[in-house]
């Protein structure tokens, strides 16, 4: 007998993938966590079927954990020569000084500003609007989307099992 595809379950997984993505994007925008838009736009989902096992994977940008969980005080952000704070400063168009200094390049000014911002994060933490803690976006997304999730998946699976049972009965005749 050929492999049975749980079409209703797969449709429901895709629907919930879309719901998760829309909710993430909405909360990222509402929380004013959009600088370049890459975090919001990189949010996606995948439905995977592997050897009869169905799974839903929600994909978020690589620095979502910093916004979600924050960086607690006492931790210093990356000291890489190209740390995320430097990119954030560029994207936001923040100018380190009102008057240009001849002896210092713009890159050095950005690196110095990133250091000062990093020092502030080390002493206070991140995201003032959340009390210098994380935004808990992932928790809020899950709480808002999962309300009827168990029942919806159970109903989709019931429909697929009814179709499978009907196929098995018709094949025996």
C-alpha positions, 0 to 999 in steps of 0.5 A, spaced: 500 500 500 502 506 498 504 511 503 498 515 506 499 523 506 495 527 512 493 532 508 488 536 513 494 535 518 499 538 513 494 544 511 493 545 519 501 546 520 501 551 514 496 555 517 499 555 524 506 557 521 503 563 517 499 565 524 506 564 528 509 568 522 504 574 522 504 574 530 512 575 530 512 580 525 506 584 528 509 584 535 516 586 532 513 592 529 508 594 535 514 593 539 518 598 535 524 593 534 525 594 526 531 598 524 533 595 518 526 590 517 531 584 516 529 581 523 521 582 521 522 580 514 526 573 516 521 570 520 518 564 516 516 557 517 517 550 514 513 544 515 517 538 514 514 531 513 520 526 514 518 518 514 511 520 516 513 525 521 510 532 521 513 538 524 512 545 524 519 549 525 518 557 526 524 561 523 526 567 526 532 572 525 539 570 529 538 576 534 531 575 536 534 572 542 537 578 544 530 582 543 526 576 546 530 575 552 534 581 553 541 582 555 542 582 563 546 587 566 553 585 567 554 582 560 557 586 555 555 585 548 560 582 543 566 586 542 567 583 535 570 588 530 563 588 527 559 587 532 551 588 531 551 594 535 555 597 529 550 595 524 544 597 528 548 604 529 549 605 521 542 602 519 538 607 524 543 613 521 545 615 528 551 620 527 556 619 533 558 626 533 555 633 531 562 635 529 566 631 525 573 630 528 579 630 523 583 625 526 578 620 527 574 616 522 567 615 521 568 607 523 572 609 529 566 613 531 561 608 530 566 603 534 566 608 540 559 609 540 558 602 540 562 601 545 559 606 549 552 603 548 555 596 550 557 599 556 550 602 558 547 595 556 552 592 561 550 596 567 543 596 565 541 591 560 537 592 554 530 595 552 528 600 556 520 599 555 521 592 558 524 594 564 531 593 561 529 586 560 527 582 554 520 583 550 518 576 551 515 576 544 516 568 543 512 567 549 507 572 547 506 569 540 505 562 543 500 564 548 496 568 543 497 562 537 496 556 541 489 557 544 485 552 539 491 549 537 491 542 540 483 542 538 485 544 531 490 539 530 486 533 533 480 535 528 485 535 522 488 528 524 481 525 525 479 527 518 485 524 515 484 518 519 477 518 517 479 518 509 484 513 511 479 508 514 475 509 508 480 508 503 482 501 507 475 499 507 474 500 499 480 497 498 478 490 502 472 490 497 
